[in-house]
Each structure stands twice: as structure tokens, then as C-alpha cells.
Amino acid sequence: MPSRFLPLFIILGLSGCDNSQTVQQSASPVDVGVVTLKAQSFNLVSELTGRTTATLTADVRPQVGGIIQKRLFTEGDMVKAGQALYQIDPSSYKATYDQAAAALKSAKALVISDCQKAKRYAVLVKEQGVSQQDAEDAQSACAEDRASVDEKAAALETAKINLDWTRVTSPIAGRIGISSVTPGALVSAAQDTALATVRNLDSMYVDLTRSSADLLSLRKRALATNSDTLNVTLTLEDGSVYPEKGRLELTEVAVDEATGSVTLRAVFPNPKHVLLPGMFIRADVDEGVVENAILAPQQGITRDAKGDATARVVTAENKVEQRDVVTGDASGTNWLILKGLQAGDRVLVEGSDKVSTGDTVKPVEVNNDATAAQSTEGAA
């Protein structure tokens, strides 16, 4: 072989060696970070929205009609049950009461007269001093007078009740709101407008709503219970957490046909009257404990345009596999997995942009807490 061809062969040989090394380098597995899933107990907490309602609310309404003479309270003050709030002009009711009292006295005097007469006639009829008919008429008059006394006594009691109703009192203890009338206003027993409203704020209802579908799904789960089950934590409108814990008392037995939702009612102590009726709040309800729950890092779950969730898993052969998953509630930086993953699966959380489904990789275990911290920093 002529010597001028030797450099060409040497160059081609060196080039072949470089290509071989490149192929070998590209074929080496890529390092990826994975988190191995474990079954664990999980407190299932649902976040719901609702509004506050006073546990006791009473509208103050007149039982009789008349002119308001006085308002006997300060708006916004605490009032006691039975405390006088308004004074209605009692003049006509006092006159009716006096008239009924006089009629009763008259009826009682007539009883004395007629019944004594009946006693005398009862003696005389035996001696034939009066006729039998006169004696019976005297007895009948005495009985009628006694019945008249009972009738007049009832009329007097009715007049007294109406007279007492001219002093309008609070039906419950609590904080009274704004008065809808002023002295001089004409009120009636049949009016629709309340004079004022009294609300007891020492404890409050929180009425929450959830969809009937969520309720059905929840009831299908075999949830264990603990001391926190059915406890409720409130987040107020300004983002602060209400310091008192509440308790879920009941779930409405019917579904709202218009919204497809069910009402849940929780009760909260309200010693400082921080909660006021009508406030919009968010509530975290402790539903129970999911045994052997699977929690996957949110960093390892992706969603498509339709919102369907998928996860990349490294198989026992160290190959990347994509799975469709169904997620439930979020817990910190983890998703509760309802379907698609199980204990022992290695979810890819780092380096997913360097590999494709089916590639062979070199999995490196990542601390889930560290992954959560990185995810939080990235979000910040």
C-alpha cells in the first residue's frame, strides 16, 4: 500500500473510535430522582365554604296595637330575656281592664244575693211557703250568676294580658339590633315588620354546603375515626384562623334541587363575639382517617388540557412508564391518590424533562420532604 494512503486510514480509524464512544455515552442511563410511595394513615380534611348564623334569633313584634310611647333600650346593647323594650300607650287597655274588673265585682255581688235567695226558697218550699217553681227558678238564677262570675273573670284575665302586652319585652337574651320604629309610630299585632331583632352570639352556627356527589363519594369510603373526627376549623374573611374549634352537628337530609348541594351545620363557641351573623367563611372539616392511603408528591403529577392527571413511574426494570391516575384531596405538597398508584411504586419527580416513556434510567431516591421544600420555593 502506498504510503500516501496511510494518513487517510488513520484519520478514518480515529473518527470511527469517536463515534463509538459517542454512542456508548448516549446509551448510558440518565439519573432521575424518584420517590418511593408508602401506605400511611391520612386525615381526610374537606375544605368547604359557608356563612355564619346565630344559634338563637328572635324578632321583637307587638302583640297589641297602639302608639309607641317610649323605646326602653339602647341599640346594640345586650338585653335579658323578659327585659322591657318598648312601651305602647296603655290608656285604652287600662280602661278595658278596669271595666272588666268592675263587671266581675258586679257579678260576684249578684251571686251573693241570688244564691242566698235560693237557700231561703229551698227551706220555704218544704213548708209550702213558696211554690216549687219559684224555688227552682231561684236555684237556676244562682247557677247562672256563678257562671257569669267565671265569664267575667276570664274577661278580666284577657284584659290584663292585653294590658301587659303594651309593655313589649325581649323573648330571649342576646344583643339587640337597630330599632325599626321610633316613639310616636303606630304599630299593630298583625304587622309584618319586626320592631327589632335580638340575636344570641355566645355560640354560632356555620352552615356549609357540599355537592351531593362529593357526599356520596365520601360515604363509600371506609373511614376510621379519632378524637379529631368531625372537628371544624374556620378561616375568616381576612385570612386569619378562628381560634375556637367547632363541631359538625348535622347533615341536611335533603338535597337542594336548584344547586344539587347538601347543607352541613357546625356549631362554634363565640365567647368574644368575633363571629357575626352572615359572615362568609372557609371551613376545614375533619372527615376521618383513610387507612393505607397513598400520597404522591404534586411535583410528580402532571395534568393535560382536560385536567386528567398522569404520573411517570420507574418500573422494576428501571424503565419509565406513564400511568393515568385519579387524585383526591391535597395534603401540603402531596396528592391523595385514589387510583393508578400503589405502595412501592417509584414516582419520577426530578429529571422528567430529560427522559421519555420507555427510556431506561438510573433512579436516585429523593427525600420527599426535600422535594416538597423545592416545590414550595419554586412556587414562591
Secondary structure, 3 states (H helix, E strand, C coil): CCHHHHHHHHHHHHHHHHHHHHHHHHHCCEEEEEEECCEEEEEEEEEEEEEEEEEEEEEECCCCCEEEEEECCCCCCEECCCCEEEEECCHHHHHHHHHHHHHHHHHHHHHHHHHHHHHHHHHHHHHCCCCHHHHHHHHHHHHHHHHHHHHHHHHHHHHHHHHHHCEEECCCCEEECCCCCCCCCEECCCCCCCCEEEEEEEEEEEEEEEEHHHHHHHHHCCCECCCCCCEEEEECCCCCECCCCEEEEEECCCCCCCCCEEEEEEEEECCCCCCCCCCEEEEEEEEEEEEEEEEEEHHHEEECCCCCEEEEEECCCCEEEEEEEEEEEEECCEEEEEECCCCCCEEEEECHHHCCCCCEEEEEECCHHHHHHHHHHHHC
